[in-house]
């Protein structure tokens, strides 16, 4: 389950910046690589900062494991995927460029789905002979 962040509560407690750490199950439909799935919960380590206008900046990292058939040789394999993420949440925002929140509570669902999709590799390859060679231009 994806947690929610109560901006009003953090403001009341004068916690204008802090750390959030949690795990969640990603939707299977986020993986578009044939015969591959996310085999572990997604680990999120996020830092939040509440700005003067009650907008919230989120930075941090996500990590998860992909498991399935190599996209080249179909051998069973797995790969740990991790990367940096960032998001900007605006109170009652409507421009579509940033994430929006209302009633003082941020639902991270859309942000985390987008972040997992962004981190997803184009294919899953095993660590043996299927890794593409490094090509050097002369």
C-alpha positions as CSV (number, residue, x, y, z in Angstrom):
1,X,0.0,0.0,0.0
2,X,1.3,3.4,-1.0
3,X,1.4,5.8,2.0
4,X,0.0,9.3,2.1
5,X,1.8,12.3,3.4
6,X,-0.1,14.8,5.6
7,X,1.4,18.3,4.8
8,X,-0.8,20.0,7.4
9,X,0.4,17.7,10.2
10,X,4.1,18.2,9.2
11,X,3.5,22.0,9.2
12,X,1.8,21.9,12.6
13,X,4.7,19.9,14.0
14,X,7.2,22.3,12.3
15,X,8.7,19.4,10.4
16,X,9.3,21.3,7.1
17,X,11.8,18.7,5.9
18,X,12.4,15.1,6.6
19,X,12.8,11.5,5.4
20,X,10.2,9.0,4.3
21,X,11.2,5.3,3.9
22,X,8.7,2.6,2.9
23,X,8.1,-0.3,0.6
24,X,5.2,-0.9,-1.7
25,X,3.9,-3.4,-4.3
26,X,4.1,-2.0,-7.8
27,X,1.3,-2.7,-10.2
28,X,2.2,-5.7,-12.6
29,X,0.9,-3.7,-15.6
30,X,3.9,-1.2,-15.2
31,X,6.2,-3.8,-16.7
32,X,6.0,-3.9,-20.5
33,X,8.9,-6.3,-21.0
34,X,7.6,-9.7,-22.2
35,X,7.9,-12.6,-19.6
36,X,9.2,-10.2,-16.9
37,X,7.8,-9.1,-13.6
38,X,8.7,-7.1,-10.5
39,X,9.7,-9.8,-8.0
40,X,10.2,-7.7,-4.9
41,X,8.5,-4.8,-3.3
42,X,9.7,-1.4,-4.4
43,X,11.9,0.2,-1.8
44,X,11.4,4.0,-1.5
45,X,13.7,6.4,0.3
46,X,12.5,9.9,-0.1
47,X,13.3,13.3,1.3
48,X,10.6,16.0,1.5
49,X,10.8,19.7,1.8
50,X,7.7,21.9,2.4
51,X,8.2,25.3,0.8
52,X,6.6,28.6,2.0
53,X,3.7,28.3,-0.5
54,X,2.9,24.8,0.8
55,X,4.3,23.2,-2.3
56,X,6.4,20.1,-1.6
57,X,9.6,19.0,-3.2
58,X,10.3,15.2,-3.1
59,X,13.7,13.8,-4.0
60,X,15.1,10.4,-3.3
61,X,15.6,6.9,-4.7
62,X,13.6,3.8,-5.7
63,X,14.9,0.3,-6.0
64,X,13.3,-3.0,-7.1
65,X,14.2,-6.3,-8.7
66,X,13.0,-7.5,-12.1
67,X,12.8,-11.3,-12.7
68,X,12.0,-13.2,-15.8
69,X,13.3,-14.3,-19.2
70,X,16.3,-12.7,-20.8
71,X,15.1,-10.6,-23.7
72,X,17.8,-12.1,-25.9
73,X,18.3,-15.8,-24.9
74,X,15.1,-16.4,-22.8
75,X,17.3,-17.7,-19.9
76,X,15.9,-17.0,-16.4
77,X,17.5,-14.0,-14.9
78,X,17.0,-11.1,-12.6
79,X,18.3,-7.5,-12.3
80,X,18.2,-5.0,-9.5
81,X,17.0,-1.6,-10.8
82,X,17.5,1.6,-8.8
83,X,17.6,5.2,-9.6
84,X,17.0,8.8,-8.4
85,X,13.5,10.3,-8.5
86,X,12.1,13.7,-7.9
87,X,8.7,15.3,-7.9
88,X,7.0,18.6,-7.2
89,X,3.6,18.7,-5.6
90,X,1.4,21.9,-5.7
91,X,-1.6,22.5,-3.5
92,X,-4.7,22.5,-5.7
93,X,-2.5,22.6,-8.8
94,X,-4.1,22.5,-12.2
95,X,-1.4,23.1,-14.8
96,X,-0.7,19.4,-15.4
97,X,3.0,19.9,-15.3
98,X,3.4,19.2,-11.6
99,X,1.7,16.8,-9.3
100,X,-1.3,18.1,-7.4
101,X,-2.6,17.5,-3.9
102,X,-5.7,18.7,-2.0
103,X,-7.0,18.8,1.5
104,X,-3.5,19.0,2.8
105,X,-2.7,15.3,2.0
106,X,-0.3,14.0,-0.8
107,X,-1.2,10.7,-2.3
108,X,2.1,9.4,-3.8
109,X,0.4,6.8,-6.0
110,X,0.7,8.7,-9.4
111,X,4.2,9.9,-8.6
112,X,5.5,6.4,-7.7
113,X,3.9,4.8,-10.8
114,X,5.5,7.4,-13.0
115,X,8.8,6.9,-11.3
116,X,8.8,3.1,-11.6
117,X,8.0,3.5,-15.3
118,X,10.8,6.0,-15.8
119,X,13.3,3.7,-14.1
120,X,12.2,0.6,-16.1
121,X,14.8,-0.6,-18.5
122,X,13.8,-1.3,-22.2
123,X,14.7,-5.0,-21.8
124,X,16.0,-7.5,-19.3
125,X,19.3,-9.2,-20.3
126,X,21.3,-11.8,-18.4
127,X,24.8,-11.0,-17.2
128,X,26.5,-13.6,-19.4
129,X,26.7,-13.5,-23.2
130,X,23.7,-11.4,-23.9
131,X,25.0,-8.0,-22.6
132,X,25.6,-5.8,-25.6
133,X,29.3,-5.3,-26.4
134,X,30.8,-1.8,-26.0
135,X,31.3,-0.4,-29.5
136,X,34.1,2.1,-30.1
137,X,34.1,4.5,-33.0
138,X,37.4,5.1,-34.7
